[in-house]
Amino acid sequence: MLAGVWGAGKTSVYQRTVARLVKDGCQTLITMPQAATITTHTYTPGQQHEHAANILSWLEALTAFLEEIDRRFHASTLPRHRFAAAWTPTCVLEGLGFDAPMYGLPLDRAVLRDLEQRLGALGLHLVLLRVPDHRIRAQCVESTRLQRGAKWARYLEGFGTTDAARAEHIRRAQDDLMAWARTSPLPLCVIDTAKQDWDAYACRVADLLMA
């Protein structure tokens, strides 16, 4: 499960991790981009409490689905098959609900922690891409503005009146996200993205999954 602030590199690592897993022979792969999770529910009409309720409902359904996939796999003969490594259900989830602190959504941490406990029992890890404080302005504000275009530039304006203020907003959001991650029952892996070596980060995530 990949988490991180805007511009941390989640999508870059997500796409490369999926490609690496396919290349390495993973055949039972469940992937979910951020656009299908947090983005879908927060950039639509409605109030924050409605978005939060929709996200929780979606996460509950996804968790139940993954539990059922895992149950069916272990109830079969596949775990003892010579191709078990390739057929073991493997998930790569970008964003999910664990970026909630960045959006100020009224989500109960205890409820999310319960879902994380269930996901952890399935073997999922939480991978948090951390941007060093001194890199936030360049990487999360200036670079993403150029890459994402005018719509993103307008969205950034809501973070502050100057790039320095916007970077500070993202820094605080990252601190909140780190604090949430440290309370998670999921095994946590923090990756420093200072070098922006997305291929190396994706290899690290893929190795974690295939271990």
N, C-alpha and C positions, 0 to 999 in steps of 0.2 A: 504494500500500500504506500503510494508516494504522496508526500505532503510537502508544502513549502509555500512561501509568499509569492505574489505576482512577480514573474521574472526570475524565479529561482532555478528554472530549468526543468520543471516537472514534465512538460510535454516532450521536450528533447530526450530526456532520459526514458520516459515511458515508451516512445516510439522505438528507440534503439534497443531497449530491453526486450520488447516483443519480438523484434527482428532477430536478436541474438538467440532467444529461446527457440524460435522456429528453426533457425540455422543449426542449433545444437540437437534438434530432433524431438523437441517437445510437441506432442500431438494432441494433448487435451489441454487447451489453453483458453482460459476465460479472461477477457480483457474488457476494461471499461474506462473510457477517457473522461476527463473532468467535465467535458461538455454535456455528458449524459447524467451527471450527478449534481454537484453544487451549482454549476452554471445554469442548468435547466431550471432549477427551482428558485434561484435568486434573481435572475434577470427577466422575470415575467411579472405581469401585474399582480398586485396583492400585497397584503401586509406581512411584516416580518414573522409574526406568529404563525401565519398560514404557510409561509415558506418553511419554517422550522418543522411544522407538523408534517408537511409533505416529505421533507428530507428524512425524518424519523421513520415514516411509514415505508418509504423506499428502502432505507437501510435495513429495516426489519425484514422486508420481503427478500432482499438480496442475501442477507445472512441466512435466512431459512433455506433459500435455494442452494447456497453453497454447502450448508449442513447436509441437505438431502443428497447432493452430488457426492459428498464425501462418504456418507453412509452407504450409498449404493456401491461405490467403488470398493470399500472395505468388506462389504458383504459378498462380493464376487470373488472369483479366482484370480482376478487381474493382479492383485498385489504380489502374487507368487509367480507370475508369468515372467519369462525372460525379458519381455519388453516393458516391464512394470515402470521403469524409470521414465520412459517416453509417454506412457499412458496415464501416469499419476496426474490427477487434476491440479492444474497450476494457474494461479490468478495473478494478474497485474492490474491494479486499480489505481487510477490517477485521481488525486483530490479526495474523492468520496466525501464523508461528512466531517473529516478530521481537520479540515481547514476552516471550520465554523468560526473560530475566534476572529478570523480576518474580516468576516462579514457582519459581525455584531449580532448574530442570530440568537434568539432566546432559547437555546438548547440546553437541556438539563445534562450536566456533565455525568451524573450518576447513570442516566439512561444510556448515554453513549458508551460509558465504561462497561456497562453490562453487555452491549453489543460487541465491544472490543474483546471482552473476555471470551465470548463465544467464537469470535473469529480467531483469537489466539489459540483456542483449543483445536482449530483446524490447521494450525501451523503457519498462519500468516504473520508477517513481520511488518512493522511500520518503519518506513525509510523517510527520513526528513532531510530535505536538501536545504542546507543553511548557507545564506549569503553573508559573508563577513561584513560587519557594520560599515567599514570604509569603502565597500564595493556597492552598497545598496543604491546610491544615487546613480552611478554609472550603469549598473546592471539592471536594476528594477525600474528605473525612471527613464533615463535618457535612451538606453538601448532598446527597451521595449516600446517606447514611443515611436522610434524609427521603424521597428519591425512590425508593429501591429497597426500603425496608421492612425488616421484622424479620429476614428471612433474611440480607440483606446486613449488617445490624447485627451479627449473630452472627459472620459471617465477618470483619468488621472487628476483632472482639475478639482475633483471632489476630495482629494487627499490634502489639499493645501493650496495656497496662493503662489508659492514658489517651489522650485525643484528641491530646495533644501528642506522645506516644510513637508513636501510629499515623501521625500526619503525618510524623514523622521517618522511620519505616519506608518510607513512600511516597516521601519525598524521596530516600532512598538508592537505592530501586528505580529512580527516574527517572534518577539519576546513572549507574547501571549501564546503563540502556537507552540513554542518550545516548552512553556510551562505546562500546557495541556499534554503534550507528548510525554513528558516525564511522569505524568500521573497515569499513563496508559498501562494496562496489563499486557499489551502486545510487546514483544521483544523490539527494542528501539535501536535503529542504526542511523546515526547522523553523519551526513556526507557534506564536507566543506566544499563549496562550489567556486572557490576563489580562482582556480585555474580554468574553469569553464571547459573542462575536458569531458564532454558529454559521453563519448564512447567509453572512456575509462570508468565513469560512474555507472553506465549501463552494464558493463561487464561485471562490476562489483555487485550490482543488484541481481543479475542473472546467476552469478556464482552462489549468491545467498540462497536463491530459490532452488537451485539444482543440488545444493549440498546434501 
